């Protein structure tokens, strides 16, 4: 389980390196996470609701833009 913004940013950067895309957004990471992991949650609809609230702020951020400063804004 990821515990800090720095760990999330590192995981996002690792995902971007393994992707053939030029730039990876949190939206694309969410799509992968949802497809692979959300179905195993006790309440997947809560994960979807959380993402709906976060997407407007973080969805377009890339691995290089996602950091503690972006979260604080």
PQR file with spaces between the fields and no chain letter, atoms N, CA, C, O and H, PARSE charges and radii, in Angstrom:
ATOM       1  N    UNK     1       0.841   -1.180    0.000 -0.4000 1.5000
ATOM       2  CA   UNK     1       0.000    0.000    0.000 -0.0000 2.0000
ATOM       3  C    UNK     1       0.884    1.241    0.000  0.5500 1.7000
ATOM       4  O    UNK     1       1.862    1.317    0.745 -0.5500 1.4000
ATOM       5  N    UNK     2       0.538    2.203   -0.832 -0.4000 1.5000
ATOM       6  CA   UNK     2       1.288    3.450   -0.903 -0.0000 2.0000
ATOM       7  C    UNK     2       0.866    4.350    0.251  0.5500 1.7000
ATOM       8  O    UNK     2      -0.322    4.490    0.540 -0.5500 1.4000
ATOM       9  H    UNK     2      -0.255    2.141   -1.436  0.4000 1.0000
ATOM      10  N    UNK     3       1.846    4.955    0.904 -0.4000 1.5000
ATOM      11  CA   UNK     3       1.549    5.708    2.110 -0.0000 2.0000
ATOM      12  C    UNK     3       1.828    7.199    2.023  0.5500 1.7000
ATOM      13  O    UNK     3       1.394    7.947    2.899 -0.5500 1.4000
ATOM      14  H    UNK     3       2.811    4.841    0.669  0.4000 1.0000
ATOM      15  N    UNK     4       2.522    7.646    1.020 -0.4000 1.5000
ATOM      16  CA   UNK     4       2.832    9.070    0.938 -0.0000 2.0000
ATOM      17  C    UNK     4       2.749    9.544   -0.508  0.5500 1.7000
ATOM      18  O    UNK     4       2.747    8.749   -1.448 -0.5500 1.4000
ATOM      19  H    UNK     4       2.874    7.038    0.308  0.4000 1.0000
ATOM      20  N    UNK     5       2.681   10.845   -0.652 -0.4000 1.5000
ATOM      21  CA   UNK     5       2.660   11.446   -1.988 -0.0000 2.0000
ATOM      22  C    UNK     5       3.920   11.059   -2.749  0.5500 1.7000
ATOM      23  O    UNK     5       3.862   10.768   -3.943 -0.5500 1.4000
ATOM      24  H    UNK     5       2.683   11.491    0.111  0.4000 1.0000
ATOM      25  N    UNK     6       5.063   11.054   -2.057 -0.4000 1.5000
ATOM      26  CA   UNK     6       6.321   10.685   -2.714 -0.0000 2.0000
ATOM      27  C    UNK     6       6.276    9.249   -3.234  0.5500 1.7000
ATOM      28  O    UNK     6       6.757    8.978   -4.335 -0.5500 1.4000
ATOM      29  H    UNK     6       5.110   11.290   -1.087  0.4000 1.0000
ATOM      30  N    UNK     7       5.709    8.335   -2.464 -0.4000 1.5000
ATOM      31  CA   UNK     7       5.602    6.947   -2.923 -0.0000 2.0000
ATOM      32  C    UNK     7       4.679    6.846   -4.136  0.5500 1.7000
ATOM      33  O    UNK     7       4.956    6.094   -5.070 -0.5500 1.4000
ATOM      34  H    UNK     7       5.319    8.555   -1.570  0.4000 1.0000
ATOM      35  N    UNK     8       3.596    7.594   -4.119 -0.4000 1.5000
ATOM      36  CA   UNK     8       2.669    7.590   -5.253 -0.0000 2.0000
ATOM      37  C    UNK     8       3.360    8.161   -6.485  0.5500 1.7000
ATOM      38  O    UNK     8       3.237    7.615   -7.582 -0.5500 1.4000
ATOM      39  H    UNK     8       3.371    8.205   -3.360  0.4000 1.0000
ATOM      40  N    UNK     9       4.084    9.257   -6.301 -0.4000 1.5000
ATOM      41  CA   UNK     9       4.803    9.875   -7.421 -0.0000 2.0000
ATOM      42  C    UNK     9       5.843    8.910   -7.992  0.5500 1.7000
ATOM      43  O    UNK     9       6.010    8.832   -9.209 -0.5500 1.4000
ATOM      44  H    UNK     9       4.184    9.700   -5.410  0.4000 1.0000
ATOM      45  N    UNK    10       6.537    8.183   -7.133 -0.4000 1.5000
ATOM      46  CA   UNK    10       7.530    7.210   -7.593 -0.0000 2.0000
ATOM      47  C    UNK    10       6.854    6.074   -8.358  0.5500 1.7000
ATOM      48  O    UNK    10       7.353    5.640   -9.397 -0.5500 1.4000
ATOM      49  H    UNK    10       6.402    8.247   -6.144  0.4000 1.0000
ATOM      50  N    UNK    11       5.737    5.599   -7.853 -0.4000 1.5000
ATOM      51  CA   UNK    11       5.002    4.535   -8.539 -0.0000 2.0000
ATOM      52  C    UNK    11       4.493    5.021   -9.892  0.5500 1.7000
ATOM      53  O    UNK    11       4.529    4.281  -10.875 -0.5500 1.4000
ATOM      54  H    UNK    11       5.332    5.951   -7.010  0.4000 1.0000
ATOM      55  N    UNK    12       4.026    6.252   -9.940 -0.4000 1.5000
ATOM      56  CA   UNK    12       3.547    6.837  -11.190 -0.0000 2.0000
ATOM      57  C    UNK    12       4.686    6.969  -12.193  0.5500 1.7000
ATOM      58  O    UNK    12       4.506    6.689  -13.378 -0.5500 1.4000
ATOM      59  H    UNK    12       3.997    6.853   -9.141  0.4000 1.0000
ATOM      60  N    UNK    13       5.846    7.390  -11.732 -0.4000 1.5000
ATOM      61  CA   UNK    13       7.006    7.506  -12.614 -0.0000 2.0000
ATOM      62  C    UNK    13       7.423    6.138  -13.139  0.5500 1.7000
ATOM      63  O    UNK    13       7.774    6.007  -14.312 -0.5500 1.4000
ATOM      64  H    UNK    13       5.993    7.617  -10.770  0.4000 1.0000
ATOM      65  N    UNK    14       7.389    5.126  -12.292 -0.4000 1.5000
ATOM      66  CA   UNK    14       7.728    3.762  -12.716 -0.0000 2.0000
ATOM      67  C    UNK    14       6.735    3.270  -13.756  0.5500 1.7000
ATOM      68  O    UNK    14       7.122    2.628  -14.733 -0.5500 1.4000
ATOM      69  H    UNK    14       7.103    5.232  -11.339  0.4000 1.0000
ATOM      70  N    UNK    15       5.453    3.570  -13.550 -0.4000 1.5000
ATOM      71  CA   UNK    15       4.426    3.189  -14.515 -0.0000 2.0000
ATOM      72  C    UNK    15       4.675    3.883  -15.844  0.5500 1.7000
ATOM      73  O    UNK    15       4.549    3.271  -16.904 -0.5500 1.4000
ATOM      74  H    UNK    15       5.139    4.092  -12.757  0.4000 1.0000
ATOM      75  N    UNK    16       5.029    5.159  -15.786 -0.4000 1.5000
ATOM      76  CA   UNK    16       5.280    5.921  -17.006 -0.0000 2.0000
ATOM      77  C    UNK    16       6.454    5.336  -17.778  0.5500 1.7000
ATOM      78  O    UNK    16       6.405    5.254  -19.006 -0.5500 1.4000
ATOM      79  H    UNK    16       5.131    5.657  -14.925  0.4000 1.0000
ATOM      80  N    UNK    17       7.489    4.935  -17.089 -0.4000 1.5000
ATOM      81  CA   UNK    17       8.660    4.346  -17.749 -0.0000 2.0000
ATOM      82  C    UNK    17       8.309    3.034  -18.440  0.5500 1.7000
ATOM      83  O    UNK    17       8.867    2.705  -19.487 -0.5500 1.4000
ATOM      84  H    UNK    17       7.529    5.001  -16.092  0.4000 1.0000
ATOM      85  N    UNK    18       7.372    2.283  -17.841 -0.4000 1.5000
ATOM      86  CA   UNK    18       6.996    1.001  -18.423 -0.0000 2.0000
ATOM      87  C    UNK    18       5.948    1.139  -19.523  0.5500 1.7000
ATOM      88  O    UNK    18       5.640    0.171  -20.218 -0.5500 1.4000
ATOM      89  H    UNK    18       6.919    2.550  -16.991  0.4000 1.0000
ATOM      90  N    UNK    19       5.403    2.339  -19.679 -0.4000 1.5000
ATOM      91  CA   UNK    19       4.368    2.593  -20.678 -0.0000 2.0000
ATOM      92  C    UNK    19       5.001    3.081  -21.973  0.5500 1.7000
ATOM      93  O    UNK    19       6.066    3.698  -21.969 -0.5500 1.4000
ATOM      94  H    UNK    19       5.653    3.126  -19.115  0.4000 1.0000
ATOM      95  N    UNK    20       4.340    2.799  -23.056 -0.4000 1.5000
ATOM      96  CA   UNK    20       4.825    3.294  -24.347 -0.0000 2.0000
ATOM      97  C    UNK    20       4.333    4.722  -24.616  0.5500 1.7000
ATOM      98  O    UNK    20       4.740    5.346  -25.596 -0.5500 1.4000
ATOM      99  H    UNK    20       3.475    2.298  -23.060  0.4000 1.0000
ATOM     100  N    UNK    21       3.471    5.229  -23.756 -0.4000 1.5000
ATOM     101  CA   UNK    21       2.947    6.578  -23.941 -0.0000 2.0000
ATOM     102  C    UNK    21       4.031    7.607  -23.641  0.5500 1.7000
ATOM     103  O    UNK    21       4.914    7.383  -22.812 -0.5500 1.4000
ATOM     104  H    UNK    21       3.141    4.722  -22.960  0.4000 1.0000
ATOM     105  N    UNK    22       3.943    8.731  -24.331 -0.4000 1.5000
ATOM     106  CA   UNK    22       4.909    9.804  -24.119 -0.0000 2.0000
ATOM     107  C    UNK    22       4.768   10.398  -22.725  0.5500 1.7000
ATOM     108  O    UNK    22       5.761   10.685  -22.057 -0.5500 1.4000
ATOM     109  H    UNK    22       3.226    8.912  -25.004  0.4000 1.0000
ATOM     110  N    UNK    23       3.537   10.576  -22.297 -0.4000 1.5000
ATOM     111  CA   UNK    23       3.259   11.121  -20.976 -0.0000 2.0000
ATOM     112  C    UNK    23       2.084   10.361  -20.386  0.5500 1.7000
ATOM     113  O    UNK    23       1.113   10.068  -21.084 -0.5500 1.4000
ATOM     114  H    UNK    23       2.730   10.343  -22.840  0.4000 1.0000
ATOM     115  N    UNK    24       2.171   10.043  -19.112 -0.4000 1.5000
ATOM     116  CA   UNK    24       1.128    9.274  -18.445 -0.0000 2.0000
ATOM     117  C    UNK    24       0.425   10.177  -17.445  0.5500 1.7000
ATOM     118  O    UNK    24       1.072   10.820  -16.618 -0.5500 1.4000
ATOM     119  H    UNK    24       2.960   10.281  -18.545  0.4000 1.0000
ATOM     120  N    UNK    25      -0.894   10.224  -17.519 -0.4000 1.5000
ATOM     121  CA   UNK    25      -1.664   11.041  -16.579 -0.0000 2.0000
ATOM     122  C    UNK    25      -2.194   10.165  -15.454  0.5500 1.7000
ATOM     123  O    UNK    25      -2.268    8.942  -15.575 -0.5500 1.4000
ATOM     124  H    UNK    25      -1.419    9.702  -18.190  0.4000 1.0000
ATOM     125  N    UNK    26      -2.560   10.815  -14.363 -0.4000 1.5000
ATOM     126  CA   UNK    26      -3.182   10.060  -13.275 -0.0000 2.0000
ATOM     127  C    UNK    26      -4.482    9.421  -13.744  0.5500 1.7000
ATOM     128  O    UNK    26      -4.864    8.359  -13.254 -0.5500 1.4000
ATOM     129  H    UNK    26      -2.501   11.808  -14.265  0.4000 1.0000
ATOM     130  N    UNK    27      -5.161   10.059  -14.688 -0.4000 1.5000
ATOM     131  CA   UNK    27      -6.403    9.482  -15.233 -0.0000 2.0000
ATOM     132  C    UNK    27      -6.131    8.104  -15.851  0.5500 1.7000
ATOM     133  O    UNK    27      -6.906    7.169  -15.651 -0.5500 1.4000
ATOM     134  H    UNK    27      -4.850   10.922  -15.086  0.4000 1.0000
ATOM     135  N    UNK    28      -5.034    7.981  -16.598 -0.4000 1.5000
ATOM     136  CA   UNK    28      -4.720    6.686  -17.214 -0.0000 2.0000
ATOM     137  C    UNK    28      -4.287    5.668  -16.165  0.5500 1.7000
ATOM     138  O    UNK    28      -4.569    4.477  -16.298 -0.5500 1.4000
ATOM     139  H    UNK    28      -4.404    8.740  -16.760  0.4000 1.0000
ATOM     140  N    UNK    29      -3.606    6.133  -15.131 -0.4000 1.5000
ATOM     141  CA   UNK    29      -3.226    5.228  -14.040 -0.0000 2.0000
ATOM     142  C    UNK    29      -4.485    4.739  -13.323  0.5500 1.7000
ATOM     143  O    UNK    29      -4.594    3.559  -12.992 -0.5500 1.4000
ATOM     144  H    UNK    29      -3.377    7.100  -15.024  0.4000 1.0000
ATOM     145  N    UNK    30      -5.435    5.650  -13.084 -0.4000 1.5000
ATOM     146  CA   UNK    30      -6.687    5.252  -12.433 -0.0000 2.0000
ATOM     147  C    UNK    30      -7.415    4.194  -13.269  0.5500 1.7000
ATOM     148  O    UNK    30      -7.925    3.216  -12.723 -0.5500 1.4000
ATOM     149  H    UNK    30      -5.346    6.609  -13.353  0.4000 1.0000
ATOM     150  N    UNK    31      -7.462    4.384  -14.572 -0.4000 1.5000
ATOM     151  CA   UNK    31      -8.153    3.425  -15.437 -0.0000 2.0000
ATOM     152  C    UNK    31      -7.540    2.033  -15.285  0.5500 1.7000
ATOM     153  O    UNK    31      -8.261    1.039  -15.195 -0.5500 1.4000
ATOM     154  H    UNK    31      -7.047    5.178  -15.016  0.4000 1.0000
ATOM     155  N    UNK    32      -6.226    1.966  -15.257 -0.4000 1.5000
ATOM     156  CA   UNK    32      -5.551    0.680  -15.068 -0.0000 2.0000
ATOM     157  C    UNK    32      -5.829    0.122  -13.679  0.5500 1.7000
ATOM     158  O    UNK    32      -6.160   -1.055  -13.535 -0.5500 1.4000
ATOM     159  H    UNK    32      -5.640    2.774  -15.330  0.4000 1.0000
ATOM     160  N    UNK    33      -5.698    0.956  -12.664 -0.4000 1.5000
ATOM     161  CA   UNK    33      -5.943    0.513  -11.290 -0.0000 2.0000
ATOM     162  C    UNK    33      -7.381    0.025  -11.134  0.5500 1.7000
ATOM     163  O    UNK    33      -7.631   -1.006  -10.510 -0.5500 1.4000
ATOM     164  H    UNK    33      -5.429    1.912  -12.780  0.4000 1.0000
ATOM     165  N    UNK    34      -8.313    0.767  -11.701 -0.4000 1.5000
ATOM     166  CA   UNK    34      -9.717    0.368  -11.589 -0.0000 2.0000
ATOM     167  C    UNK    34      -9.957   -0.990  -12.242  0.5500 1.7000
ATOM     168  O    UNK    34     -10.621   -1.855  -11.671 -0.5500 1.4000
ATOM     169  H    UNK    34      -8.110    1.604  -12.208  0.4000 1.0000
ATOM     170  N    UNK    35      -9.417   -1.164  -13.423 -0.4000 1.5000
ATOM     171  CA   UNK    35      -9.598   -2.421  -14.151 -0.0000 2.0000
ATOM     172  C    UNK    35      -8.979   -3.599  -13.403  0.5500 1.7000
ATOM     173  O    UNK    35      -9.555   -4.687  -13.376 -0.5500 1.4000
ATOM     174  H    UNK    35      -8.877   -0.462  -13.886  0.4000 1.0000
ATOM     175  N    UNK    36      -7.813   -3.391  -12.799 -0.4000 1.5000
ATOM     176  CA   UNK    36      -7.081   -4.491  -12.188 -0.0000 2.0000
ATOM     177  C    UNK    36      -7.399   -4.734  -10.715  0.5500 1.7000
ATOM     178  O    UNK    36      -7.292   -5.865  -10.241 -0.5500 1.4000
ATOM     179  H    UNK    36      -7.345   -2.508  -12.821  0.4000 1.0000
ATOM     180  N    UNK    37      -7.791   -3.683   -9.981 -0.4000 1.5000
ATOM     181  CA   UNK    37      -7.873   -3.834   -8.532 -0.0000 2.0000
ATOM     182  C    UNK    37      -9.201   -3.463   -7.881  0.5500 1.7000
ATOM     183  O    UNK    37      -9.574   -4.062   -6.872 -0.5500 1.4000
ATOM     184  H    UNK    37      -7.878   -2.764  -10.366  0.4000 1.0000
ATOM     185  N    UNK    38      -9.912   -2.506   -8.425 -0.4000 1.5000
ATOM     186  CA   UNK    38     -11.115   -2.017   -7.756 -0.0000 2.0000
ATOM     187  C    UNK    38     -12.159   -3.110   -7.603  0.5500 1.7000
ATOM     188  O    UNK    38     -12.906   -3.119   -6.624 -0.5500 1.4000
ATOM     189  H    UNK    38      -9.609   -2.019   -9.245  0.4000 1.0000
ATOM     190  N    UNK    39     -12.220   -4.013   -8.539 -0.4000 1.5000
ATOM     191  CA   UNK    39     -13.230   -5.080   -8.461 -0.0000 2.0000
ATOM     192  C    UNK    39     -13.055   -5.951   -7.215  0.5500 1.7000
ATOM     193  O    UNK    39     -13.995   -6.625   -6.794 -0.5500 1.4000
ATOM     194  H    UNK    39     -11.614   -4.005   -9.334  0.4000 1.0000
ATOM     195  N    UNK    40     -11.855   -5.940   -6.623 -0.4000 1.5000
ATOM     196  CA   UNK    40     -11.592   -6.761   -5.432 -0.0000 2.0000
ATOM     197  C    UNK    40     -11.940   -6.051   -4.128  0.5500 1.7000
ATOM     198  O    UNK    40     -11.891   -6.663   -3.061 -0.5500 1.4000
ATOM     199  H    UNK    40     -11.091   -5.393   -6.965  0.4000 1.0000
ATOM     200  N    UNK    41     -12.285   -4.792   -4.198 -0.4000 1.5000
ATOM     201  CA   UNK    41     -12.608   -4.032   -2.997 -0.0000 2.0000
ATOM     202  C    UNK    41     -13.988   -4.417   -2.473  0.5500 1.7000
ATOM     203  O    UNK    41     -14.850   -4.868   -3.228 -0.5500 1.4000
ATOM     204  H    UNK    41     -12.325   -4.295   -5.065  0.4000 1.0000
ATOM     205  N    UNK    42     -14.180   -4.235   -1.190 -0.4000 1.5000
ATOM     206  CA   UNK    42     -15.482   -4.535   -0.587 -0.0000 2.0000
ATOM     207  C    UNK    42     -16.556   -3.590   -1.110  0.5500 1.7000
ATOM     208  O    UNK    42     -17.715   -3.978   -1.251 -0.5500 1.4000
ATOM     209  H    UNK    42     -13.479   -3.869   -0.577  0.4000 1.0000
ATOM     210  N    UNK    43     -16.172   -2.355   -1.395 -0.4000 1.5000
ATOM     211  CA   UNK    43     -17.131   -1.358   -1.891 -0.0000 2.0000
ATOM     212  C    UNK    43     -16.523   -0.610   -3.077  0.5500 1.7000
ATOM     213  O    UNK    43     -16.093    0.534   -2.928 -0.5500 1.4000
ATOM     214  H    UNK    43     -15.230   -2.040   -1.281  0.4000 1.0000
ATOM     215  N    UNK    44     -16.484   -1.244   -4.257 -0.4000 1.5000
ATOM     216  CA   UNK    44     -15.879   -0.589   -5.416 -0.0000 2.0000
ATOM     217  C    UNK    44     -16.543    0.738   -5.775  0.5500 1.7000
ATOM     218  O    UNK    44     -15.892    1.623   -6.330 -0.5500 1.4000
ATOM     219  H    UNK    44     -16.834   -2.173   -4.378  0.4000 1.0000
ATOM     220  N    UNK    45     -17.804    0.882   -5.471 -0.4000 1.5000
ATOM     221  CA   UNK    45     -18.494    2.128   -5.792 -0.0000 2.0000
ATOM     222  C    UNK    45     -17.916    3.308   -4.992  0.5500 1.7000
ATOM     223  O    UNK    45     -17.980    4.451   -5.443 -0.5500 1.4000
ATOM     224  H    UNK    45     -18.332    0.162   -5.020  0.4000 1.0000
ATOM     225  N    UNK    46     -17.358    3.032   -3.819 -0.4000 1.5000
ATOM     226  CA   UNK    46     -16.735    4.096   -3.038 -0.0000 2.0000
ATOM     227  C    UNK    46     -15.434    4.561   -3.690  0.5500 1.7000
ATOM     228  O    UNK    46     -15.110    5.748   -3.652 -0.5500 1.4000
ATOM     229  H    UNK    46     -17.306    2.103   -3.453  0.4000 1.0000
ATOM     230  N    UNK    47     -14.696    3.641   -4.282 -0.4000 1.5000
ATOM     231  CA   UNK    47     -13.476    4.019   -5.011 -0.0000 2.0000
ATOM     232  C    UNK    47     -13.846    4.885   -6.207  0.5500 1.7000
ATOM     233  O    UNK    47     -13.183    5.885   -6.482 -0.5500 1.4000
ATOM     234  H    UNK    47     -14.958    2.677   -4.313  0.4000 1.0000
ATOM     235  N    UNK    48     -14.897    4.506   -6.915 -0.4000 1.5000
ATOM     236  CA   UNK    48     -15.357    5.303   -8.063 -0.0000 2.0000
ATOM     237  C    UNK    48     -15.799    6.695   -7.625  0.5500 1.7000
ATOM     238  O    UNK    48     -15.487    7.686   -8.286 -0.5500 1.4000
ATOM     239  H    UNK    48     -15.435    3.694   -6.692  0.4000 1.0000
ATOM     240  N    UNK    49     -16.515    6.769   -6.528 -0.4000 1.5000
ATOM     241  CA   UNK    49     -16.966    8.061   -6.020 -0.0000 2.0000
ATOM     242  C    UNK    49     -15.766    8.927   -5.616  0.5500 1.7000
ATOM     243  O    UNK    49     -15.741   10.127   -5.887 -0.5500 1.4000
ATOM     244  H    UNK    49     -16.769    5.964   -5.991  0.4000 1.0000
ATOM     245  N    UNK    50     -14.800    8.324   -4.982 -0.4000 1.5000
ATOM     246  CA   UNK    50     -13.594    9.067   -4.607 -0.0000 2.0000
ATOM     247  C    UNK    50     -12.888    9.609   -5.836  0.5500 1.7000
ATOM     248  O    UNK    50     -12.479   10.770   -5.863 -0.5500 1.4000
ATOM     249  H    UNK    50     -14.821    7.349   -4.761  0.4000 1.0000
ATOM     250  N    UNK    51     -12.744    8.767   -6.858 -0.4000 1.5000
ATOM     251  CA   UNK    51     -12.071    9.237   -8.067 -0.0000 2.0000
ATOM     252  C    UNK    51     -12.868   10.349   -8.749  0.5500 1.7000
ATOM     253  O    UNK    51     -12.277   11.287   -9.284 -0.5500 1.4000
ATOM     254  H    UNK    51     -13.076    7.824   -6.836  0.4000 1.0000
ATOM     255  N    UNK    52     -14.173   10.261   -8.737 -0.4000 1.5000
ATOM     256  CA   UNK    52     -14.984   11.322   -9.337 -0.0000 2.0000
ATOM     257  C    UNK    52     -14.684   12.663   -8.681  0.5500 1.7000
ATOM     258  O    UNK    52     -14.655   13.693   -9.354 -0.5500 1.4000
ATOM     259  H    UNK    52     -14.653    9.499   -8.302  0.4000 1.0000
ATOM     260  N    UNK    53     -14.464   12.654   -7.382 -0.4000 1.5000
ATOM     261  CA   UNK    53     -14.144   13.886   -6.670 -0.0000 2.0000
ATOM     262  C    UNK    53     -12.716   14.356   -6.929  0.5500 1.7000
ATOM     263  O    UNK    53     -12.464   15.560   -6.960 -0.5500 1.4000
ATOM     264  H    UNK    53     -14.488   11.817   -6.836  0.4000 1.0000
ATOM     265  N    UNK    54     -11.788   13.439   -7.114 -0.4000 1.5000
ATOM     266  CA   UNK    54     -10.375   13.780   -7.298 -0.0000 2.0000
ATOM     267  C    UNK    54     -10.006   14.085   -8.748  0.5500 1.7000
ATOM     268  O    UNK    54      -9.082   14.856   -9.009 -0.5500 1.4000
ATOM     269  H    UNK    54     -11.992   12.460   -7.090  0.4000 1.0000
ATOM     270  N    UNK    55     -10.724   13.484   -9.678 -0.4000 1.5000
ATOM     271  CA   UNK    55     -10.347   13.574  -11.092 -0.0000 2.0000
ATOM     272  C    UNK    55     -10.241   15.017  -11.588  0.5500 1.7000
ATOM     273  O    UNK    55      -9.324   15.345  -12.341 -0.5500 1.4000
ATOM     274  H    UNK    55     -11.474   12.859   -9.466  0.4000 1.0000
ATOM     275  N    UNK    56     -11.158   15.870  -11.177 -0.4000 1.5000
ATOM     276  CA   UNK    56     -11.130   17.252  -11.662 -0.0000 2.0000
ATOM     277  C    UNK    56      -9.854   17.984  -11.245  0.5500 1.7000
ATOM     278  O    UNK    56      -9.442   18.930  -11.916 -0.5500 1.4000
ATOM     279  H    UNK    56     -11.902   15.604  -10.565  0.4000 1.0000
ATOM     280  N    UNK    57      -9.231   17.565  -10.163 -0.4000 1.5000
ATOM     281  CA   UNK    57      -8.014   18.213   -9.683 -0.0000 2.0000
ATOM     282  C    UNK    57      -6.741   17.518  -10.150  0.5500 1.7000
ATOM     283  O    UNK    57      -5.738   18.175  -10.430 -0.5500 1.4000
ATOM     284  H    UNK    57      -9.565   16.796   -9.618  0.4000 1.0000
ATOM     285  N    UNK    58      -6.781   16.198  -10.233 -0.4000 1.5000
ATOM     286  CA   UNK    58      -5.565   15.433  -10.478 -0.0000 2.0000
ATOM     287  C    UNK    58      -5.548   14.630  -11.767  0.5500 1.7000
ATOM     288  O    UNK    58      -4.502   14.100  -12.141 -0.5500 1.4000
ATOM     289  H    UNK    58      -7.596   15.665  -10.005  0.4000 1.0000
ATOM     290  N    UNK    59      -6.661   14.527  -12.446 -0.4000 1.5000
ATOM     291  CA   UNK    59      -6.763   13.663  -13.619 -0.0000 2.0000
ATOM     292  C    UNK    59      -5.772   13.948  -14.727  0.5500 1.7000
ATOM     293  O    UNK    59      -5.260   13.020  -15.353 -0.5500 1.4000
ATOM     294  H    UNK    59      -7.510   14.958  -12.142  0.4000 1.0000
ATOM     295  N    UNK    60      -5.495   15.218  -14.978 -0.4000 1.5000
ATOM     296  CA   UNK    60      -4.596   15.591  -16.072 -0.0000 2.0000
ATOM     297  C    UNK    60      -3.139   15.692  -15.662  0.5500 1.7000
ATOM     298  O    UNK    60      -2.276   15.912  -16.511 -0.5500 1.4000
ATOM     299  H    UNK    60      -5.912   15.971  -14.468  0.4000 1.0000
ATOM     300  N    UNK    61      -2.848   15.538  -14.383 -0.4000 1.5000
ATOM     301  CA   UNK    61      -1.462   15.637  -13.932 -0.0000 2.0000
ATOM     302  C    UNK    61      -0.644   14.466  -14.452  0.5500 1.7000
ATOM     303  O    UNK    61      -1.103   13.324  -14.479 -0.5500 1.4000
ATOM     304  H    UNK    61      -3.550   15.359  -13.693  0.4000 1.0000
ATOM     305  N    UNK    62       0.568   14.777  -14.862 -0.4000 1.5000
ATOM     306  CA   UNK    62       1.485   13.723  -15.314 -0.0000 2.0000
ATOM     307  C    UNK    62       2.361   13.290  -14.149  0.5500 1.7000
ATOM     308  O    UNK    62       2.278   13.836  -13.049 -0.5500 1.4000
ATOM     309  H    UNK    62       0.940   15.704  -14.841  0.4000 1.0000
ATOM     310  N    UNK    63       3.195   12.305  -14.413 -0.4000 1.5000
ATOM     311  CA   UNK    63       4.088   11.819  -13.356 -0.0000 2.0000
ATOM     312  C    UNK    63       5.065   12.899  -12.901  0.5500 1.7000
ATOM     313  O    UNK    63       5.528   12.872  -11.761 -0.5500 1.4000
ATOM     314  H    UNK    63       3.262   11.861  -15.306  0.4000 1.0000
ATOM     315  N    UNK    64       5.377   13.835  -13.766 -0.4000 1.5000
ATOM     316  CA   UNK    64       6.302   14.901  -13.374 -0.0000 2.0000
ATOM     317  C    UNK    64       5.593   16.052  -12.656  0.5500 1.7000
ATOM     318  O    UNK    64       6.233   16.832  -11.952 -0.5500 1.4000
ATOM     319  H    UNK    64       5.001   13.857  -14.693  0.4000 1.0000
ATOM     320  N    UNK    65       4.290   16.156  -12.830 -0.4000 1.5000
ATOM     321  CA   UNK    65       3.517   17.225  -12.207 -0.0000 2.0000
ATOM     322  C    UNK    65       2.933   16.834  -10.856  0.5500 1.7000
ATOM     323  O    UNK    65       2.535   17.703  -10.079 -0.5500 1.4000
ATOM     324  H    UNK    65       3.769   15.522  -13.402  0.4000 1.0000
ATOM     325  N    UNK    66       2.878   15.556  -10.572 -0.4000 1.5000
ATOM     326  CA   UNK    66       2.250   15.085   -9.346 -0.0000 2.0000
ATOM     327  C    UNK    66       3.253   15.087   -8.209  0.5500 1.7000
ATOM     328  O    UNK    66       4.212   14.315   -8.220 -0.5500 1.4000
ATOM     329  H    UNK    66       3.201   14.850  -11.202  0.4000 1.0000
ATOM     330  N    UNK    67       3.039   15.947   -7.231 -0.4000 1.5000
ATOM     331  CA   UNK    67       3.903   16.058   -6.079 -0.0000 2.0000
ATOM     332  C    UNK    67       3.121   16.692   -4.929  0.5500 1.7000
ATOM     333  O    UNK    67       1.938   17.001   -5.070 -0.5500 1.4000
ATOM     334  H    UNK    67       2.260   16.575   -7.222  0.4000 1.0000
ATOM     335  N    UNK    68       3.783   16.882   -3.806 -0.4000 1.5000
ATOM     336  CA   UNK    68       3.112   17.432   -2.629 -0.0000 2.0000
ATOM     337  C    UNK    68       2.555   18.819   -2.918  0.5500 1.7000
ATOM     338  O    UNK    68       1.466   19.148   -2.448 -0.5500 1.4000
ATOM     339  H    UNK    68       4.744   16.631   -3.691  0.4000 1.0000
ATOM     340  N    UNK    69       3.266   19.633   -3.672 -0.4000 1.5000
ATOM     341  CA   UNK    69       2.788   20.983   -3.998 -0.0000 2.0000
ATOM     342  C    UNK    69       1.479   20.930   -4.776  0.5500 1.7000
ATOM     343  O    UNK    69       0.585   21.744   -4.543 -0.5500 1.4000
ATOM     344  H    UNK    69       4.150   19.365   -4.054  0.4000 1.0000
ATOM     345  N    UNK    70       1.360   19.978   -5.699 -0.4000 1.5000
ATOM     346  CA   UNK    70       0.112   19.838   -6.468 -0.0000 2.0000
ATOM     347  C    UNK    70      -1.045   19.453   -5.571  0.5500 1.7000
ATOM     348  O    UNK    70      -2.178   19.882   -5.792 -0.5500 1.4000
ATOM     349  H    UNK    70       2.086   19.317   -5.889  0.4000 1.0000
ATOM     350  N    UNK    71      -0.769   18.657   -4.573 -0.4000 1.5000
ATOM     351  CA   UNK    71      -1.825   18.222   -3.641 -0.0000 2.0000
ATOM     352  C    UNK    71      -2.256   19.376   -2.759  0.5500 1.7000
ATOM     353  O    UNK    71      -3.444   19.529   -2.475 -0.5500 1.4000
ATOM     354  H    UNK    71       0.152   18.309   -4.393  0.4000 1.0000
ATOM     355  N    UNK    72      -1.323   20.178   -2.330 -0.4000 1.5000
ATOM     356  CA   UNK    72      -1.633   21.304   -1.438 -0.0000 2.0000
ATOM     357  C    UNK    72      -2.457   22.377   -2.146  0.5500 1.7000
ATOM     358  O    UNK    72      -3.323   23.005   -1.537 -0.5500 1.4000
ATOM     359  H    UNK    72      -0.358   20.054   -2.561  0.4000 1.0000
ATOM     360  N    UNK    73      -2.180   22.586   -3.455 -0.4000 1.5000
ATOM     361  CA   UNK    73      -2.927   23.594   -4.217 -0.0000 2.0000
ATOM     362  C    UNK    73      -4.361   23.288   -4.123  0.5500 1.7000
ATOM     363  O    UNK    73      -5.185   24.006   -4.690 -0.5500 1.4000
ATOM     364  H    UNK    73      -1.476   22.076   -3.950  0.4000 1.0000
